[in-house]
Amino acid sequence: MSGPEQLPLPLPALEALGREDFFVSPANALAVAQVEAWRDWPSRKMVVYGPEGSGKTHLAHVWASLSGARIVEATALSEDSVPGLAEAPACVENVDAIAGNAACERALFHLHNLCLAQGHALLMTAAREPAGWRLGLPDLQSRVQGAQAARLSEPDDLLLTMLLAKLLADHQTQVRPDVIPYLVSHMPRSYSAARALAEALSADSLATKKPVSRRMAAEALERLGPGL
């Protein structure tokens, strides 16, 4: 009598967030250069914005390693947390998510003012440019719109190639050499598409116990559909 079948268990993705793991292409080069030149920000504050998966959190960690900043989600801000955060440079992620949340907006307003008053830099990230955040606190909206802003664009072919390689490596998934060029020429040009494909192919590779092949990639593209 044979033993119970062993089901493949997916390994957790170990996301690499170092500067050496952040790939630069024309789609993000300006934003990277501006973040790395943080000591020269005219008003000591900056906004990095772009679509989901474009590298905002990764770039925030790069900046934190350069500046000694603490990173906090905008939705986790409170009045009590402001004094501690303002003791050093600070990074607030996903600021556009707190539009209409009066308590979080007030906390960010006070963090902004205290950080700058104490001579520290403030980095904010969001999916949209500041003019589209629709914050309910007018004084806060005017202050964030006064920040230098840099956009992370959708990936070009070079960045898409490097991003797919990184995402698959994060999943510890082996890939045959012809797979990534094939994917880049057949997939939508978006970060979300790259992430969806990497997750699907990693699962397929684990289930079959084989490296990702071009045939496996074609099947994943067909299964996920044109818009992925």
N, C-alpha and C positions, 0 to 999 in steps of 0.2 A: 504494500500500500504506500503510495507516494505521499510525501508531506504536503502541507498546505502551500498553495502558490504564493510566492513572495511578490508583492506589488512594488513597483518602483516608486521610491519616495523622492520628490524633487528636493534638490539642495537649495537652501536659501541663497538668493543672489547677494553677493558681497560687493556692494557698490564702492568703487574706488573714487575717492573725492579729493585726491591730491592735485597740485598744480600740474604735475607731469602727466596726469590722466585727463586733463582738460584739453581737448583738441581744438586748435585754432584754424579757422578758415575765413574767407571773406564774409561769411554769414555772421560771424561773431567777433571778428578781430578788433573792431573799434571799441566794443563794449569791454573786451578783455583789457585792452590798453588803458582805457579810462579807469577801470577798477584798480589795475596795478599802479596807476599814478595817483592813488587816493590822497597822498599828502598834498597834491596840487589842486584838489577840488576847490573851486572858487568860494563856495559857501559851506564847505566841509560836509556836504550832504549830496547823496546821489541816489537815483532810482534806476534799477535794471528791470526791464520788462520784456516779456516775450511769451510765446505759447507754452503750454504744458510740455515738459520734457526737454525744453530748450537749453537747460543747464543753469537756471537761476540759482538753485540750491547749491549746485556744485561750485559755481562762481562765488557764492556767498561764503562757502567753506574756504575757498582759496583766499578770499579777502580776510577772513577771520584769522587764518594762519599768518598773514602778512601784518595785520594790525593789532592782533590780540583781542579782537572783538568777540562779544558773546552774541549768539544767534537765538532769536525767539520768534515764535509764530505770532502774528498780529492778533489772532483770536485768543492767545494766552496772556495778552497784556492786561495789567491791572495797575491801579494807582499805587498799590503797595510795592509792586516790582520795579517801579520807575527809578527810585534813588539808587538801587544796586546796579541796575543796567547802565545808568548814566555815569558810573565811575570809570568807564572805559569806552572805547568805540563800541557801537552797537549795530546789529543788523536785524531788521524786522522783516520777516518773510510774509508774502501774500497779503499785502496791506489792503488791496482792493476787496478782500473778503470781509472786512469789518465795516463796510459802508452800511450805515443805518444802525450800527451797534454803538450806542452813545457812550457806554462805559469804556469800550476799547478805543474809541476815537479820542476821548478825553485823555486816556492814558498815553496814547501816542503823541498827542499834542504836548503834554507835559514832558515826555521823554525827549521829543524833538528840541524843545526849548532848553531843557536842562543839559542835554548832551552838548549842544552848541555853546551854551553859556560856560561850560567847564572846559571848552576847547577840544572836545572829542568829535570824531566823525560819525556820521549816521548813514548807513546803507539801507535802502528799502527795495523790496522786490515785489513784482505784481505781474499779472497776465496782460494788463493794459497800461497804456501811458497815463500819467497822473490826471490829465484833463478828463479822462473817462471813469475815474473812480467814484464820483458822485457821493463824496463824503458829506455827512449831514452837518458837520461842524465847519462853518465857513472859514474860520481862522486857520484850521488845520488844512483845508483844501488849498488855501492860498499859499501856505508854507510848502506843501509838497510840490505844488506846481512851480515853485521857485527853485526847486532842486535841479541840478544837472541830470539829464536822463539819457540812457543808452538802450537801444533795442537789440534783442537777440532775434535775428530773422529765422525763418524756416531754413532747413539745411540745404546747402548745395550738394553736388555729387561727392565732393571730397569729404565734407563733414559727415554726410550720410554713410559713406564707406567706413570712416573711422568710428562713428557712433555704433553701427551694427557690430563691428568687431569688439568694441568695448562692452556692449550689452551682453553679447554672447559669452565673452570672457568672464563677465561678472557672474554669469550662470554656470561657469566652468564647463561650457559646451564646446566640443571639438567640431570644427567646420572644415569641409574640403575646400581647396583653394579657389575653385570656380564658383562657389556659392554666393559670396558677397557681391562680386561684380554683376552676377545674374540678378540678384535681388534689387540692386540699385537701379538697374535698367528697366525693372518691371513694377516697382512699388510706388505708391504715392510719396511725394516729397514732404514728409512731415515727421516730427519727432514721435508723435503718437503711433504712427504706422511702424516705425522702427522698433518701438518698444513692444507693440503687439506681436510683430513677427518674431522678435527675439524670444519672447515668452513662449509662443507656440512652437517654435523650432526646438527650443530647449526641452520642452515637454515631449516632443516627438522623438528627439534623440535619446532621451532617458528611457522612453517606453520601448524603443527598438534596440537600445544598447549599441547604437551605431553613430558615427559622426554624421553631421548634417550633410546631405548630398544635394546636388542640384535637383534631382527628382523630388526629394523631400521638400525642398524650397518651393518648387512649382506646385506641389500638392497643397502646401500651406497657403500660398497666395490664392489658389482657387477656392479653398475652404473658407478663408476669411473674407473673400469678396473684394471687389474693386476699391471700395472705400476703407477697407480694413476696420 
